[in-house]
Amino acid sequence: MKNKSVILKFMGLINKVILFNKMWFVIMFLPTLVVAQHTIKGHFSPAKDYEWVILYEVTPISSLFIANTEINEEGYFEFQLDSTITQGMYKLVYAIPQEENNFDIIYNAKEDVEFTFNNETGIEYKSSIENQLVSSYTNSMSLVSQSIGNFFQQQSTDTLALASIFKTQLETQTNFEEVAKGTIASHFIIANRPYIPENFEDIKTYINNLKIHFFDHVDFNNETLQSSSFLIERILNYVFGMALEAEDETIIYEKNIDDVFLAMKDAEPFIKKNLLEVLWQQMVDANFEEVANYISDNYLISLAEALDDKELVDGLTLYKSISIGNAAPDFSWEVEEETSTIKKLSELNTAENYIIVFWSSTCGHCLKEIPQLQTYVNSLEEGKLQVIAIGLEDEPFRWENETLKYPEFIHVLGLGKWKNEIGNSYNVTSTPTYFVLDKDKKIIAKPYDFEVLKKFLGD
């Protein structure tokens, strides 16, 4: 019995050792399972122009930070992706501003992604079938489009030649759709399917049909498309690309925006809002104020209000309030005379035109341009131009000394600098910032700098 007891204890010890070894094996093996999955790596050139990259996972409603790393002196970087990184759409950011310096990456959790990137030639995938598919498709269809463009540009009457080009286009599209079945890439290839005529069409008919069918295969509720830059690029291509040179830009852009909104009528409201907000910003950046306000007045403000996006509503309203043709936001200041008095912009009646310039005594560009502005104003007849110089300052001492150099200006102290109420009412984000007003205090120009200001005023 004693021997049996010893044997049982021995066997129990052996079992514990075996169990411990199994557990140790699992513990040692788990990191391998988690870490050793796939990689995203690339080479940027010229290497000296790039320092870091950030990887985000993108969904229709968010961008989730995944990792960041430095680009080495030779231009290389690498991300190790573990099993928690799922398939989907990712965005690689490589410079600031992030919204301009990035590109989409498809990651299917089955293969590594490797590419080269050059600031002139763009991206070329060395591995990743999915990304190579999209890239190859884009290049192939672009070549066909060039052939179509060349045919019409040459004013050729060879209908068989054009039919052959369209046949090639259809075969190319069909073949890529077949190869891409079951992949993430297929969403982009299908959505990008162009209008392809079955019979000969003259250029006017063809372009008109391109417009009519531009969004035929675009599903605005497709989450893969929503998680990429595809939808906004498609919209921008339509709005800016589907316009004839002879047409008025503002009118055609507004018509195209109407078409876009109709095309995405079944999309979720937040998708409509996001896409229109980007389009609005594009118009702002391109100085198409009238079109930007058309977007907000007809579509964007109502969407933002319905989604309770007060920040966007306020931003759209502010932008419109300082658009050309509107009355400049009024403000008042204290004048030190025998007795302090309060004056308002709207009550001024001293000149044919007014310049509001937001500046700062700590701004190097301002200290260069303000004396130039003074010289220019003094070269004009008295009563032609009155300058209201609003100093955005943290404290008044340096500003007070600087203002003594410009006695012909009306000086207004804007304490709080970037949080100053007057500056905020004019949406000032940098100095110097100029506004030109007519005698009725309506905004007639917003020059970028002093040279543009002089050019506008006819110098």
DRENFIVEX-311043 format. One line per 2 residues: number of its first residue (from 0); for each residue x, y, z of C-alpha. Coordinates in Angstrom, 3 decimals. Layout:
BEGIN
NUM	X:Y:Z | ...
//
This chain:
BEGIN
0	0.000:0.000:0.000 | 2.897:2.277:0.832
2	4.492:1.656:-2.524 | 1.178:2.284:-4.238
4	0.836:5.577:-2.399 | 4.337:6.627:-3.450
6	3.584:5.645:-7.029 | 0.366:7.668:-7.023
8	2.180:10.712:-5.628 | 4.909:10.268:-8.213
10	2.352:10.019:-11.014 | 0.611:13.145:-9.689
12	3.913:15.007:-9.714 | 4.595:13.850:-13.265
14	1.137:15.072:-14.329 | 1.805:18.447:-12.722
16	5.141:18.716:-14.515 | 3.476:17.785:-17.823
18	0.677:20.309:-17.180 | 3.237:22.992:-16.234
20	5.217:22.279:-19.385 | 2.045:22.533:-21.479
22	1.167:25.804:-19.823 | 4.709:27.086:-20.315
24	4.537:26.059:-23.979 | 1.244:27.918:-24.395
26	2.583:30.968:-22.574 | 5.721:30.972:-24.710
28	3.762:30.373:-27.907 | 1.028:32.978:-27.351
30	3.229:36.012:-28.062 | 4.205:34.384:-31.328
32	0.544:33.970:-32.225 | -0.230:37.581:-31.320
34	2.839:39.311:-32.735 | 3.952:37.320:-35.760
36	1.159:38.175:-38.175 | 1.755:40.598:-41.045
38	3.570:43.823:-41.781 | 3.000:47.132:-43.521
40	6.304:48.531:-44.687 | 7.477:51.007:-47.228
42	10.186:53.174:-48.652 | 9.798:56.947:-49.048
44	11.955:58.975:-51.402 | 13.637:61.326:-51.253
46	14.234:60.093:-47.713 | 15.246:63.521:-46.390
48	11.697:64.825:-46.981 | 10.034:62.355:-44.606
50	10.471:61.770:-40.888 | 7.542:59.737:-39.569
52	4.362:57.833:-40.462 | 1.137:57.233:-38.554
54	-1.273:54.373:-39.207 | -5.026:54.708:-38.590
56	-7.848:52.212:-38.950 | -10.722:54.033:-40.639
58	-14.433:53.327:-40.278 | -17.393:55.375:-41.515
60	-17.589:57.170:-38.161 | -14.044:57.262:-36.801
62	-10.292:57.058:-37.308 | -8.604:54.811:-34.736
64	-4.900:55.326:-34.051 | -2.964:52.085:-34.529
66	0.718:52.963:-34.449 | 3.376:55.442:-35.425
68	7.049:55.084:-36.218 | 10.005:56.989:-37.595
70	11.223:56.764:-41.170 | 14.926:55.990:-41.062
72	17.679:57.843:-42.883 | 17.337:55.553:-45.911
74	13.604:56.220:-46.116 | 12.351:52.884:-44.748
76	9.765:52.103:-42.061 | 7.840:49.029:-40.903
78	4.750:48.295:-38.823 | 4.307:44.850:-37.233
80	0.604:44.013:-37.134 | -0.670:41.509:-34.571
82	-3.824:39.394:-34.681 | -5.907:42.164:-33.103
84	-5.546:44.203:-36.301 | -8.497:43.141:-38.410
86	-9.134:43.450:-42.125 | -10.484:46.721:-43.417
88	-9.475:50.167:-44.583 | -6.445:51.913:-43.151
90	-4.931:55.334:-43.710 | -1.224:56.108:-43.674
92	-0.309:59.705:-42.803 | 3.217:60.862:-43.659
94	3.249:64.646:-43.164 | 1.334:67.679:-41.908
96	-1.374:68.707:-42.618 | -2.647:65.164:-42.185
98	-5.769:65.646:-44.316 | -3.584:66.393:-47.355
100	-0.651:64.022:-46.844 | -2.082:60.529:-46.627
102	-3.301:57.597:-48.673 | -5.623:54.635:-48.216
104	-4.357:51.098:-47.677 | -6.400:47.914:-47.948
106	-5.409:45.358:-45.296 | -7.062:41.939:-45.567
108	-5.242:40.330:-42.605 | -3.940:37.636:-44.997
110	-0.892:39.241:-46.581 | 1.881:41.736:-46.014
112	1.697:45.188:-47.567 | 4.831:46.729:-49.047
114	5.154:49.831:-51.208 | 7.420:52.603:-52.427
116	6.336:56.234:-52.351 | 7.797:59.153:-54.264
118	6.465:62.691:-53.959 | 6.340:63.023:-57.760
120	5.248:59.581:-58.989 | 3.104:58.560:-56.018
122	2.683:55.087:-54.567 | 3.651:51.728:-56.068
124	2.781:48.484:-54.272 | 5.467:45.808:-54.223
126	3.306:43.292:-52.386 | -0.389:42.967:-51.426
128	-2.601:41.568:-54.152 | -5.563:43.694:-53.088
130	-3.756:47.027:-53.288 | -2.029:45.985:-56.496
132	-5.413:45.104:-57.981 | -6.810:48.571:-57.347
134	-3.625:50.236:-58.593 | -3.478:48.093:-61.736
136	-7.169:48.668:-62.412 | -6.804:52.441:-62.051
138	-3.819:52.528:-64.411 | -5.483:50.276:-66.999
140	-8.727:52.247:-67.077 | -6.802:55.502:-67.214
142	-5.027:54.342:-70.383 | -8.355:53.497:-71.993
144	-9.755:56.890:-71.012 | -6.735:58.557:-72.619
146	-7.457:56.660:-75.834 | -11.067:57.887:-75.793
148	-9.904:61.451:-75.170 | -7.370:61.252:-78.006
150	-10.043:59.941:-80.400 | -12.385:62.865:-79.773
152	-9.555:65.406:-79.680 | -8.422:64.294:-83.136
154	-12.024:64.626:-84.327 | -11.765:61.205:-85.893
156	-14.717:59.763:-87.823 | -13.511:56.156:-87.568
158	-16.496:54.667:-85.757 | -14.972:51.179:-85.764
160	-11.889:52.464:-83.966 | -14.019:54.065:-81.253
162	-16.115:50.896:-80.937 | -12.890:48.948:-80.450
164	-11.779:51.281:-77.646 | -15.122:50.938:-75.863
166	-14.917:47.158:-76.258 | -11.497:47.194:-74.631
168	-12.871:49.341:-71.825 | -15.732:46.911:-71.180
170	-13.434:43.875:-71.265 | -10.973:45.549:-68.904
172	-13.727:46.419:-66.441 | -15.294:42.946:-66.621
174	-11.975:41.137:-66.215 | -10.972:43.139:-63.166
176	-14.378:42.643:-61.552 | -14.029:38.887:-62.076
178	-10.496:38.717:-60.672 | -11.423:40.878:-57.672
180	-14.460:38.842:-56.577 | -14.514:38.296:-52.823
182	-11.873:40.933:-52.106 | -12.064:44.332:-50.438
184	-10.679:45.733:-53.675 | -13.828:44.687:-55.532
186	-15.839:47.430:-53.793 | -13.712:50.100:-55.460
188	-13.535:48.429:-58.857 | -17.305:47.991:-59.068
190	-18.067:51.500:-57.756 | -15.711:53.009:-60.310
192	-17.352:51.265:-63.299 | -17.726:53.993:-65.970
194	-20.455:54.586:-68.506 | -19.586:52.521:-71.609
196	-21.629:53.183:-74.799 | -22.942:50.259:-76.822
198	-23.002:52.298:-80.032 | -21.143:55.246:-81.518
200	-21.728:58.587:-79.774 | -20.457:62.039:-80.625
202	-18.494:63.845:-77.950 | -21.412:65.986:-76.720
204	-23.679:62.953:-76.315 | -20.899:60.937:-74.694
206	-20.042:63.623:-72.105 | -23.722:64.119:-71.285
208	-24.138:60.377:-70.709 | -20.998:60.303:-68.571
210	-22.659:62.877:-66.314 | -25.989:61.077:-66.214
212	-24.435:57.731:-65.294 | -21.508:58.984:-63.176
214	-22.890:57.612:-59.893 | -24.757:54.570:-61.264
216	-22.564:52.044:-59.450 | -21.709:54.097:-56.355
218	-23.361:52.850:-53.166 | -23.092:55.708:-50.680
220	-24.066:53.315:-47.875 | -21.188:50.933:-48.610
222	-19.066:50.955:-45.451 | -15.840:50.136:-47.285
224	-16.281:53.127:-49.566 | -17.271:55.282:-46.588
226	-14.049:54.268:-44.821 | -11.874:55.475:-47.688
228	-11.357:58.652:-49.683 | -13.255:57.175:-52.663
230	-16.612:58.897:-52.134 | -15.244:62.399:-51.665
232	-12.850:61.977:-54.597 | -15.745:60.798:-56.744
234	-17.810:63.826:-55.738 | -14.957:66.268:-56.325
236	-14.263:64.753:-59.736 | -17.890:65.289:-60.673
238	-18.285:68.816:-59.305 | -15.004:70.184:-60.654
240	-14.546:67.879:-63.636 | -17.980:67.904:-65.261
242	-17.881:71.506:-66.438 | -17.387:72.988:-69.889
244	-14.967:75.896:-70.299 | -17.650:78.111:-71.830
246	-19.926:77.782:-68.805 | -19.949:80.062:-65.761
248	-18.070:78.237:-63.006 | -20.355:79.281:-60.177
250	-23.520:78.222:-61.993 | -22.165:74.856:-63.138
252	-20.707:74.066:-59.710 | -24.047:74.738:-58.067
254	-25.838:72.547:-60.624 | -23.302:69.772:-60.094
256	-23.742:70.011:-56.326 | -27.482:69.554:-56.815
258	-26.722:66.423:-58.870 | -24.424:65.087:-56.156
260	-27.020:65.572:-53.448 | -29.604:63.781:-55.573
262	-27.189:60.901:-56.203 | -26.706:60.336:-52.475
264	-30.328:60.880:-51.488 | -30.524:57.428:-49.850
266	-27.315:57.810:-47.849 | -27.307:58.145:-44.081
268	-27.562:61.799:-42.971 | -24.146:61.782:-41.276
270	-22.541:60.539:-44.502 | -24.203:63.331:-46.469
272	-23.049:65.846:-43.879 | -19.446:64.604:-43.874
274	-19.153:64.596:-47.667 | -20.775:67.999:-48.102
276	-18.601:69.466:-45.359 | -15.451:68.404:-47.236
278	-16.902:69.787:-50.475 | -17.766:73.053:-48.684
280	-14.179:73.308:-47.400 | -12.850:72.735:-50.920
282	-14.917:75.655:-52.153 | -13.702:77.811:-49.258
284	-10.070:76.966:-50.027 | -10.641:77.728:-53.719
286	-12.205:81.117:-52.826 | -15.599:80.205:-54.270
288	-17.505:81.927:-51.459 | -20.791:82.021:-53.326
290	-20.685:78.276:-53.980 | -19.613:77.508:-50.414
292	-22.573:79.468:-49.083 | -24.844:77.755:-51.608
294	-23.852:74.384:-50.116 | -24.463:75.521:-46.546
296	-27.722:77.383:-47.265 | -29.318:74.641:-49.347
298	-28.028:71.474:-47.732 | -25.364:71.537:-45.054
300	-26.835:73.744:-42.324 | -30.081:71.747:-42.232
302	-28.126:68.468:-42.041 | -25.899:69.826:-39.264
304	-28.914:71.053:-37.309 | -30.680:67.697:-37.677
306	-27.559:65.944:-36.365 | -27.165:68.500:-33.557
308	-23.733:69.582:-34.822 | -23.763:73.073:-33.322
310	-20.060:73.644:-33.955 | -20.529:73.129:-37.692
312	-23.640:75.319:-37.793 | -21.755:78.126:-36.029
314	-18.801:77.767:-38.397 | -20.980:77.904:-41.511
316	-22.893:80.896:-40.168 | -19.695:82.749:-39.272
318	-18.175:82.124:-42.700 | -21.242:83.513:-44.431
320	-21.327:86.567:-42.184 | -17.883:87.665:-43.396
322	-18.381:86.741:-47.051 | -17.930:89.363:-49.743
324	-21.076:91.479:-50.156 | -22.157:91.211:-46.534
326	-22.002:94.013:-43.987 | -18.838:93.754:-41.916
328	-19.479:92.631:-38.328 | -19.844:95.744:-36.215
330	-17.648:96.525:-33.230 | -16.876:99.477:-30.995
332	-13.813:100.993:-29.360 | -12.984:103.680:-26.851
334	-11.423:106.930:-28.047 | -9.209:108.805:-25.583
336	-9.882:112.511:-26.027 | -10.765:115.120:-23.416
338	-13.435:112.693:-22.353 | -13.513:109.042:-23.325
340	-16.061:108.309:-26.027 | -17.210:105.136:-27.696
342	-17.176:104.832:-31.486 | -18.548:102.092:-33.728
344	-17.443:100.846:-37.133 | -20.944:101.248:-38.560
346	-20.979:104.935:-37.605 | -17.758:105.895:-39.382
348	-18.140:108.353:-42.229 | -14.590:109.448:-42.953
350	-13.547:107.729:-46.226 | -14.609:106.204:-49.516
352	-13.182:102.850:-48.464 | -11.992:101.274:-45.240
354	-9.311:98.697:-44.501 | -9.619:96.565:-41.408
356	-6.290:94.946:-40.652 | -5.795:92.489:-37.814
358	-2.170:92.573:-36.720 | 0.042:92.101:-33.680
360	3.075:93.896:-32.306 | 4.774:90.484:-31.941
362	4.109:89.429:-35.558 | 7.140:89.741:-37.840
364	5.090:89.829:-41.056 | 2.894:92.553:-39.552
366	5.848:94.725:-38.599 | 6.976:94.495:-42.220
368	3.615:95.121:-43.900 | 2.051:97.748:-41.610
370	4.663:100.415:-42.524 | 4.081:99.591:-46.209
372	0.362:100.041:-45.660 | 1.015:103.388:-44.001
374	3.141:104.599:-46.936 | 0.487:103.497:-49.412
376	-2.394:105.221:-47.567 | -0.404:108.462:-47.265
378	0.173:108.440:-51.031 | -3.570:108.747:-51.651
380	-5.836:111.747:-51.474 | -7.227:112.468:-48.034
382	-10.541:110.713:-47.510 | -9.833:107.901:-49.972
384	-8.894:105.251:-47.451 | -9.182:104.856:-43.687
386	-7.336:102.092:-41.850 | -8.742:100.490:-38.707
388	-5.862:98.514:-37.198 | -6.935:95.950:-34.627
390	-4.042:94.728:-32.505 | -4.539:91.171:-31.278
392	-2.380:91.228:-28.171 | -1.716:89.352:-24.947
394	-0.700:92.597:-23.221 | -0.872:96.264:-24.307
396	2.580:97.684:-23.593 | 4.465:96.886:-26.797
398	1.344:97.555:-28.863 | 0.976:101.039:-27.360
400	4.512:101.960:-28.419 | 4.029:100.575:-31.947
402	0.788:102.450:-32.531 | 2.554:105.773:-31.988
404	4.271:105.217:-35.359 | 0.939:105.203:-37.206
406	-1.077:108.229:-36.031 | -3.253:108.247:-39.188
408	-4.716:104.837:-38.327 | -7.639:104.151:-36.036
410	-6.189:101.795:-33.443 | -8.254:99.209:-31.578
412	-6.739:97.007:-28.870 | -7.859:93.401:-29.065
414	-6.746:91.832:-25.802 | -6.949:88.063:-25.553
416	-5.299:87.681:-28.966 | -6.805:84.551:-30.599
418	-9.684:84.617:-28.110 | -10.525:88.229:-28.781
420	-14.218:88.826:-29.524 | -13.632:91.083:-32.549
422	-11.067:88.725:-34.058 | -13.398:85.779:-33.554
424	-16.274:87.628:-35.225 | -14.055:87.970:-38.317
426	-12.754:84.379:-38.032 | -9.157:85.582:-37.821
428	-6.650:82.724:-37.505 | -3.457:84.509:-38.596
430	-1.939:87.981:-38.797 | -1.922:90.168:-40.739
432	-5.469:89.623:-42.044 | -7.085:92.240:-44.282
434	-10.674:93.203:-45.068 | -11.593:95.952:-47.535
436	-14.947:97.686:-46.996 | -16.905:100.135:-49.102
438	-18.353:103.383:-47.715 | -21.376:101.461:-46.390
440	-19.073:99.037:-44.500 | -19.849:96.107:-46.786
442	-16.994:93.668:-47.370 | -15.713:94.000:-50.932
444	-12.411:92.103:-50.696 | -10.330:89.902:-48.392
446	-6.764:90.247:-49.725 | -4.279:87.576:-48.761
448	-1.432:90.051:-48.158 | -0.412:93.669:-48.726
450	0.601:93.154:-52.375 | -2.787:91.612:-53.190
452	-4.415:94.481:-51.310 | -2.631:97.064:-53.487
454	-3.539:95.161:-56.624 | -7.206:95.107:-55.644
456	-7.192:98.841:-54.957 | -5.793:99.463:-58.417
458	-2.131:100.084:-57.742
//
